[in-house]
Amino acid sequence: MPRSLPLLIATAFPTLSVLPAAAQSPSLYTRHQSPRVEREVPMLDATWPAALTADQQLAIAPVRWPAVWPAPKVPAGTILTVPQRPTGQPGPGEYWGPFTDDSGAWGFLVGSHSDAPAVTAPPTPIVRTRFGTAPSAPPVVAPPSPPPTPTMPVATPVSPDGQMVITYPDGNRVTWKLPTVTYKARLTGLRPDGSLQLTDPLGRQGSFALAKNARVTLNGLLTSLNRLPIGAAINARALRLAPTELTVLNAVK
């Protein structure tokens, strides 16, 4: 039997690009109001297996309506990596997540409840009449009530290190980490619009923006962007969903 198309509920991040974007399929995510621009996939040759990975298996909670979405059973202090969205679709009433996709979004997938166990309609009553009398009215049957709306997990804002704490409806909390990409380069320019120009050891240059909640340090101490000296060695990180928007920038003079 074909599996139903899921309702996708998600949050998302703004994305930037300095190179032409790879071909993208239309996003099925509902995103927050943020600028949508083309982006560069950090790993253009990356292929994702059709089978679920261990993290994906751990992220799936195959519960049914109206059960509560439980948190993954992991030891205290465990930090899970948010995996790539699997190629399959959630079954009726199944909850998946969190997952990322290639459109610059992340979120949870919730299976449609339209395929929940259907309520069998009562049989049509047989109306019996006698000659010269009016037929009796059939009994009134109330329509079945729709299944309740699922309770979604709640995620905290993503930290500069890409971590977020998700509180599940069963009351348990799990820390998840969004995949990040690392850059090691030299600071070769600061533009008036606040963007940075970095040059890697091979001489390749790139322009990067700074996230609103970015953490900037110089020699291990918190500082502001305009205090960074040109030529400083840079060790930076960005979310893989937004590879040109730096969230951590550590400079050494």
Secondary structure by P-SEA (a helix, b strand, c coil): cccccccccbbbbbbbbcccccccccccccccccbbbbbbcccccbbbbccccaaaaaacccccccccccccccccccccccccccccccccccccccccccccbbbbbbccccccccccccccbbbbbcccbbbbbcbbbbccccccbbbbbbbccccccbbbbbbccccbbbbbbcbbbbbbbbbccccccbbbbbbccccbbbbbbbccbbbbbcccccccccccccccbbbbcccccccccccbbbbcc
